Amino acid sequence: MSGFVEAVARIARHESAARAVASVGQVTEAHSGDADHAVTVRLRDTGLVLAKVPVAVGILGHAAIPAVDDLVLVVFCEGDRNAPVVVGRLYHPGLNPPDHADGQVVLSLPAGETEPKVRVLVEPGENRAVVEIGGEVRAEITDKVVHLRIDDELSAKVDSGGGGRVELSAGGSSLTLKKNGDVTLKAAGKLELSGTEVAVNGTAKVAVKGAIVELN
């Protein structure tokens, strides 16, 4: 009887070892328009091609299909080779991850580019997030400051520190609004105010100064 049990155990171990668990594969086709969110994968070790393998996502409503030639990790549900699922992508010697540090979340697209078109950096420990697009547009958000900059010439900044202020700048011109009520407007060139009605009132003092002052 014990021999029979041992034989059954050996068969069970053999069958268990033969069951597919996971494999690394290379994407040969991306079905980006497919409702199943799938790719076709060639397994690296066996060369077996798996057609339209579903790609798992971390949250519904999100889509990021692996590209052709991407390395992916394929798992087989309950060891069944007829039930593969892509659960992630892998870096390799030809594709390095973007610069990053512990505790950071980094998105850099296109992947592997030294000058990415889109870069997102999130630092939860610093209460900070940065979005850069095309090297000219940069938005930085912290728990005190929201700062938008475009090509070093255009800037909008909201800062809750130091009493709170909003700053808008374009070239050499700027507008500053402080939480205490102060407003400063500076123009590097011509400053023009126009309207069907324009009223200038000062409860304490109104000063007009210039090399030439014209009133009409």
C-alpha positions in Angstrom: 0.0 0.0 0.0 2.8 2.3 0.9 4.4 1.7 -2.5 1.1 2.7 -4.2 1.0 5.9 -2.2 4.6 6.8 -3.0 3.9 6.2 -6.7 0.8 8.4 -6.6 2.9 11.1 -4.8 5.6 10.9 -7.5 3.1 11.3 -10.2 1.5 14.3 -8.4 4.9 15.9 -8.0 5.7 15.3 -11.7 2.4 16.8 -12.8 2.9 19.8 -10.5 6.4 20.4 -11.8 5.1 20.2 -15.4 2.4 22.9 -14.8 3.3 26.3 -16.2 3.6 29.0 -13.6 5.3 32.1 -15.2 7.5 32.9 -18.1 9.2 35.9 -19.7 8.2 36.8 -23.2 8.6 39.4 -25.9 5.7 41.3 -27.4 5.4 40.7 -31.1 2.1 42.6 -31.6 0.2 45.2 -29.6 -3.6 45.1 -29.9 -4.2 48.7 -28.8 -7.6 49.0 -30.3 -8.7 45.7 -28.9 -11.4 45.7 -26.3 -9.6 43.0 -24.4 -6.5 45.1 -23.8 -4.1 42.4 -25.1 -0.8 41.7 -26.8 0.7 38.8 -28.7 3.7 37.3 -26.9 6.6 35.0 -27.9 7.9 33.2 -24.8 11.6 33.6 -24.4 12.5 30.0 -23.3 10.3 27.9 -25.6 9.5 30.2 -28.5 5.8 29.5 -28.1 3.6 32.3 -29.4 0.6 33.2 -27.4 -2.0 35.3 -29.3 -3.9 38.1 -27.7 -2.8 37.7 -24.1 -4.9 39.9 -21.7 -2.8 42.6 -20.0 -3.6 43.1 -16.3 -4.0 46.7 -15.0 -3.7 48.1 -11.5 -7.0 50.0 -11.7 -9.9 49.9 -14.1 -10.1 52.9 -16.4 -6.3 52.8 -16.9 -4.7 51.6 -20.2 -1.0 51.2 -21.1 -0.5 48.5 -23.7 3.1 47.2 -23.9 4.9 48.1 -27.1 6.3 45.7 -29.7 9.7 44.2 -28.5 8.9 45.0 -24.8 9.8 42.2 -22.4 6.8 41.1 -20.3 6.1 38.7 -17.5 3.4 36.2 -18.3 1.7 34.1 -15.6 -0.6 31.2 -16.2 -3.7 31.0 -14.2 -3.8 27.8 -12.1 -0.8 26.6 -14.2 -2.9 26.4 -17.4 -1.0 27.4 -20.5 -4.3 28.2 -22.1 -4.9 30.9 -19.5 -2.0 33.4 -19.8 -2.1 36.9 -18.4 0.6 39.6 -18.8 1.2 41.1 -15.3 4.1 43.5 -15.9 6.9 44.7 -18.1 10.7 44.2 -17.5 13.7 46.4 -18.1 16.6 44.8 -19.9 20.2 45.7 -20.9 18.9 47.7 -23.9 16.3 49.7 -21.9 17.2 51.3 -18.5 14.7 52.7 -16.0 14.6 56.5 -15.6 16.7 58.1 -12.9 14.9 57.6 -9.6 15.4 57.3 -5.8 13.7 55.5 -2.9 10.2 56.7 -2.3 9.8 58.4 -5.7 7.3 57.6 -8.4 8.7 58.5 -11.8 7.1 58.4 -15.3 9.3 59.2 -18.3 8.0 58.9 -21.8 9.1 57.7 -24.3 10.8 55.0 -22.2 14.6 55.0 -22.4 14.9 58.5 -23.9 17.6 60.8 -22.4 15.4 63.8 -23.2 11.8 62.5 -22.6 8.8 64.3 -24.0 6.8 63.8 -20.8 8.3 63.4 -17.3 6.3 63.1 -14.0 7.9 62.9 -10.6 6.0 62.3 -7.4 7.7 62.5 -4.0 5.0 61.6 -1.4 7.5 62.1 1.4 8.2 65.7 0.3 4.5 66.5 -0.6 5.8 67.3 -4.1 4.8 66.5 -7.6 6.5 67.8 -10.9 5.2 67.5 -14.5 7.5 68.4 -17.4 6.4 68.4 -21.0 8.8 68.9 -23.9 11.5 70.5 -21.9 9.7 73.9 -21.9 6.6 73.4 -19.8 7.1 72.7 -16.1 4.5 72.5 -13.3 5.5 71.9 -9.7 3.0 71.4 -6.9 3.8 71.2 -3.2 1.7 71.6 -0.1 2.4 75.4 -0.2 3.3 76.3 -3.8 1.8 75.8 -7.2 4.2 77.0 -9.9 3.7 76.8 -13.7 6.5 77.8 -16.0 6.7 78.0 -19.8 10.1 78.4 -21.6 11.5 80.6 -18.8 9.5 83.6 -20.1 6.0 82.9 -18.8 5.3 82.0 -15.2 2.3 81.7 -12.8 2.9 81.1 -9.1 0.6 80.7 -6.1 2.4 80.7 -2.8 0.7 80.3 0.5 3.9 81.0 2.5 5.0 84.5 3.7 1.4 85.7 4.0 0.3 84.4 0.6 0.7 85.8 -2.8 0.0 85.2 -6.5 2.6 86.1 -9.1 2.1 86.3 -12.9 5.0 87.2 -15.1 5.7 87.4 -18.9 9.1 88.6 -20.0 9.9 91.7 -18.0 6.3 92.4 -17.0 4.6 91.1 -13.8 1.5 91.2 -11.7 1.7 90.5 -8.0 -1.3 90.1 -5.7 -0.7 89.7 -2.0 -3.1 88.2 0.5 -2.9 91.4 2.6 -4.5 93.4 -0.3 -1.4 94.8 -2.0 -1.3 94.7 -5.8 1.8 95.5 -7.9 1.7 95.8 -11.6 4.9 96.3 -13.6 5.4 96.6 -17.3 8.7 96.3 -19.2 7.2 98.2 -22.1 3.9 100.1 -22.6 1.1 99.8 -19.9 -2.4 100.5 -21.2 -5.7 100.6 -19.2 -8.8 101.1 -21.2 -12.6 100.7 -20.8 -15.9 102.5 -21.3 -15.5 103.7 -17.7 -12.3 103.8 -15.7 -12.3 105.0 -12.1 -9.1 105.6 -10.0 -9.8 106.1 -6.3 -7.5 106.2 -3.3 -8.8 106.5 0.2 -5.5 108.0 1.4 -3.3 109.1 -1.5 -3.1 109.0 -5.3 0.3 109.7 -6.9 0.9 110.1 -10.6 4.5 110.6 -11.7 6.2 110.7 -15.1 8.5 112.7 -17.3 5.4 113.8 -19.1 1.9 113.5 -17.7 -1.0 114.2 -20.0 -4.6 114.4 -18.7 -7.5 114.7 -21.2 
